[in-house]
Amino acid sequence: MLQKREKVLLLRTFQGRTLRIVREHYLRPCVPCHSPLCPQPAACSHDGKLLSSDVTHYVIPDWKVVQDYLEILEFPELKGIIFMQTACQAVQHQRGRRQYNKLRNLLKDARHDCILFANEFQQCCYLPRERGESMEKWQTRSIYNAAVWYYHHCQDRMPIVMVTEDEEAIQQYGSETEGVFVITFKNYLDNFWPDLKAAHELCDSILQSRRERENESQESHGKEYPEHLPLEVLEAGIKSGRYIQGILNVNKHRAQIEAFVRLQGASSKDSDLVSDILIHGMKARNRSIHGDVVVVELLPKNEWKGRTVALCENDCDDKASGESPSEPMPTGRVVGILQKNWRDYVVTFPSKEEVQSQGKNAQKILVTPWDYRIPKIRISTQQAETLQDFRVVVRIDSWESTSVYPNGHFVRVLGRIGDLEGEIATILVENSISVIPFSEAQMCEMPVNTPESPWKVSPEEEQKRKDLRKSHLVFSIDPKGCEDVDDTLSVRTLNNGNLELGVHIADVTHFVAPNSYIDIEARTRATTYYLADRRYDMLPSVLSADLCSLLGGVDRYAVSIMWELDKASYEIKKVWYGRTIIRSAYKLFYEAAQELLDGNLSVVDDIPEFKDLDEKSRQAKLEELVWAIGKLTDIARHVRAKRDGCGALELEGVEVCVQLDDKKNIHDLIPKQPLEVHETVAECMILANHWVAKKIWESFPHQALLRQHPPPHQEFFSELRECAKAKGFFIDTRSNKTLADSLDNANDPHDPIVNRLLRSMATQAMSNALYFSTGSCAEEEFHHYGLALDKYTHFTSPIRRYSDIVVHRLLMAAISKDKKMEIKGNLFSNKDLEELCRHINNRNQLCFLQAAQHSQKQSTELFQCMYFKDKDPATEERCISDGVIYSIRTNGVLLFIPRFGIKGAAYLKNKDGLVISCGPDSCSEWKPGSLQRFQNKITSTTTDGESVTFHLFDHVTVRISIQASRCHSDTIRLEIISNKPYKIPNTELIHQSSPLLKSELVKEVTKSVEEAQLAQEVKVNIIQEEYQEYRQTKGRSLYTLLEEIRDLALLDVSNNYGI
Amino acid sequence: MAGLELLSDQGYRVDGRRAGELRKIQARMGVFAQADGSAYIEQGNTKALAVVYGPHEIRGSRARALPDRALVNCQYSSATFSTGERKRRPHGDRKSCEMGLQLRQTFEAAILTQLHPRSQIDIYVQVLQADGGTYAACVNAATLAVLDAGIPMRDFVCACSAGFVDGTALADLSHVEEAAGGPQLALALLPASGQIALLEMDARLHEDHLERVLEAAAQAARDVHTLLDRVVRQHRAELRGGHRLVLGAGFPAADPAHLHVGERHGLHHGGGAVCGRRPCPGFCPGLRRPPQEVGGSASGLA
């Protein structure tokens, strides 16, 4: 204890204003150097990561290099980087929190070979700043001095390269110490990494954009935008209520004009604003970009504008301003940005003709982001022409008030436009998903299971765990062909007559130690991603598809929850949590289980486990299984009824989501018919999740990870209520119970689509369910609205979700706490857990809402586009379909096409100002006239007096065509061709549920693709054409691709409600 | 910028210390010949001077005299030049009154006041430079001064502050850390018995964290004790060397045997304890509150 105080006390003075502050600065002889070459590892006391030992040199970036080239230093190829504390502090003070956090994360990330050396606290490295010495000079001097010390500390065994942008420093220090080289960063890349092309390109583009910026600031044109206010003013303004803080949301369909600011938590409470704030035009948006946290000043009431209710296409300019907007809403302008949310953007360079039209400065090019909501970005590059046909990733550097567009630099090429790989990569980048294969270090931690050395249950574990292999009939019910089985079930009668229900979940945490490489990787990925033609697993397949998967007939580790239920009332009497060993007896699929439940035993032949049995034992076993399934269903019904009593919601897509959450494969997400077995399994999982949530919350009231689903804002329901009123239904949205009941009642016997649409509208009004740490929320906020449970978490899919792994660890810790045993490993503190939850929520939003909504929806659209692309809309029968109007705008209607599950807009007024009219044969044509919009209908009147009216929920006939776009993804375009429902020759088709029809559509496409492939084989000369048409990549059968896309296409696009 | 990193990811504080480390402490006893006892202490850049007079007869109104013990009178003041901005600090303002009261509470718990009934002990403390932890510095300086005056005490009183940042308890906060606005806790400890003479905190801190912060502060106070003990021994060695008149063989503060008498005889365990020369009542009157109770300003606990 004592020797700690034997430090030299130095005083460092900061001369700021007239105030003179003296701060102490303590130095110590031993600062961890994190080098494997350290001569006294004991004294340096390294904890955390070490530099790897296989590097040829260490590189120490100067403060300026860290500030400007951090992106290049992030390349995993660059190894042995030592960040000096001096440099990090320079980043912190001069570059702001965002970049500093990036640096911190880099240092924390075990996969990057870089460390921080606290040189300013090291006795020999610290240099006091001399009188009159500039900050920059002192920083460079300190870093060089530390580099020399480090070199000697490693006993001169490892050459050190200090990279700097300071020419003087190179002159001065270049040859001062042998073994410590001082060179420029460009020089370093050229000499040491000549092959790392990406880094060179990035370096060039950073250099160029910096030069541009310098030039520009000298020129300084007239101001395009008002300056942002300083941070103190903003903060004071928010506190006093003068300004409002919120997140900027750009309207996708009118990216140039409309943006909304969604109020953030606290600020919305005290102001009486209920709706979002409209930001009209780019000027008022004042350089903020979609997703930024901005500060807004409200305009006076007479300047308020209404949101445009007319439909409009992205590329058309704002000329149709004659449209009457809706009633004025709060309008404001951005006065400052609190947090910039810039990320990597995928862009497309303009084609050659466009470049020429842009004129004089060929080096500065305006590129169009793939995302409509992002403004064009100005890039300075010489490679514009070569990059023309590629999708390219760029980053925004700055947006000066003098410039109309933001400045950015080019980062890397993704792939050719229209090429499947490129398009998929685009979707990945746009959703901020970056996935690299598992590294060797990560795979080394994995257990082995090969035919030569099969994995076995270890005797120690056998002792520690409860053995259920003999005593329980355990089985799983999953979609057909499912590889990774997370959950199994069991039910049996106890000696006292009571029932015992068991849920057994794969014990992933046994294989994934906290803070191991694989754990860190899984945490970053947070979830398994499902994409159009591929899947990115959270865990390596040796775990996800093998050792953790509770397959039939093999011994597996599990974490079990077992309830003792009263034999008659099914009341829960006791509950037991713990680690077990199980052997699943049957791996059933849903359809088979349902057949068994219905008493149809003929499916037995489909179940492999029964194949090799003789008739007698087969009969006995079958009876046992049928009893178990029957009992489970019974219990599930009971539990469900109880939950329904509290107001659990059944919404359009809910079923889907539960399946998506608890089952791995999307294959059977929307079953042909919803089977009761689905509900049974889901109910058991919800029950398990609920009880685990209770348990971990009781044991760790301040650091348990739970999942909440906040009640929705009432105002979001207004559209739903309006729509329902049009059909004569009343929707009571006051509580989840009344909502569920009134949705059940809102059923039009003639038109099942109505109920579906209403449910999907209700779903859209919901808020998203979120993970949270119990320490950061009041207890009454824990409630799960959709499931009507007071506490809920995710426990049942540890193979697919990292949150479940955390919950497993918490549960294990809770069990050891009950047994008064020491808790192994550290649990996350509330703060860490909060951060983790934010990360997972973020990822989930990407995965389940955006990837399930966006990337999956995007791939679905890709598929739909492919379907319609080769059809001539004018002649092709299949392009004409039945549509239902679900929303009305001033110049058009929004349609839902149940046959393909497409939602889209159809115009009633075309670009020439002509309106639609329907003749006596109900065929539509364009004629001059006017539109009149009412609450629930829209009437189009031509000049010669004909008029046609479209009501909400009317059925119309639409023609579907494709609108191709170079910079963005292709979109589907709808055209109303008749105001009568489309008559399909085979009338029963109408009444079939749409998923069936969608799969039919898939069949048709695949068939046509097969034909196309056939044609490819026959006619060699058209291969090229087919290649382009179907975007088929070489070496991959389009058929398999489509098979996989089919799975995704079945997802209902309206579903953004993740339980 | 609001982002001053009080505790870096590597575990360093702004001034280079780790979470549990104290600032450099230097102290001297017997700096004024005129007073009965005096001491000067530097804790980092916080500098304090303490002077003790007494025990002597009650000055002023005799009515204040206590029949069974000595009156402890504490006065705190800080120099105009003690902070970065020069500021006139009138005598008897709220802050110094409060500090005086706190010092008084602390020392009533530590000094064996029942040995000197109907008399008065004056403790004057002046802060020359304030750089965080002024209360702690005052207590430590006053302890040394009381020892220098030869007034019998149960034990050293050692004080230290502790704060809480990012889930970690920081010992001995400097001014920068205090100014950041986190919770700060001041603790005066009788290290040998582990009894708390004063515990003060006027910020919100979650109950769950209190134990950790308290332990950090207690550990820091024990570290302070080791240092002060060394200072006292060194001072005694100097005295033996003949710089000053030796007060007598039984110079209480310098004799560890005496210091620990209380503990050995179970003074603090409530029994019929023996303390120094005289039997002492079971419940120490000086210790206003039972040990380990979190009181005072702790009502701000979340």
Contacts between the chains, C-beta under 8 A, distances in Angstrom:
chain1	res1	chain2	res2	distance
A	1	B	223	5.8
A	1	B	226	7.2
A	2	B	226	6.6
A	4	B	21	5.3
A	4	B	22	7.7
A	5	B	21	7.7
A	5	B	22	6.5
A	5	B	24	5.9
A	5	B	25	7.1
A	5	B	227	7.6
A	7	B	24	6.9
A	9	B	24	5.1
A	9	B	44	7.9
A	11	B	45	7.9
A	19	B	84	5.3
A	19	B	85	6.9
A	20	B	84	6.6
A	21	B	84	5.6
A	22	B	45	5.9
A	22	B	131	7.5
A	23	B	14	7.5
A	23	B	15	6.2
A	23	B	174	7.7
A	23	B	176	6.6
A	24	B	15	4.6
A	24	B	23	6.4
A	24	B	24	7.8
A	24	B	44	5.1
A	24	B	45	6.0
A	24	B	131	7.7
A	24	B	174	6.5
A	25	B	15	5.6
A	25	B	16	5.6
A	26	B	15	5.6
A	26	B	16	3.9
A	26	B	17	5.2
A	26	B	21	7.6
A	26	B	23	7.9
A	26	B	24	7.8
A	27	B	16	6.4
A	28	B	16	7.1
A	32	B	10	7.6
A	92	B	3	6.7
A	92	B	5	7.0
A	93	B	1	7.1
A	97	B	3	5.3
A	100	B	3	7.4
A	104	B	9	6.1
A	107	B	9	6.8
A	108	B	9	6.8
A	116	B	9	7.6
A	116	B	10	6.1
A	118	B	8	7.8
A	118	B	10	5.7
A	118	B	12	5.9
A	120	B	16	7.1
A	121	B	12	5.9
A	121	B	16	4.2
A	702	B	206	7.9
A	702	B	208	6.2
A	829	B	167	5.0
A	830	B	167	7.9
A	831	B	166	6.8
A	831	B	167	5.7
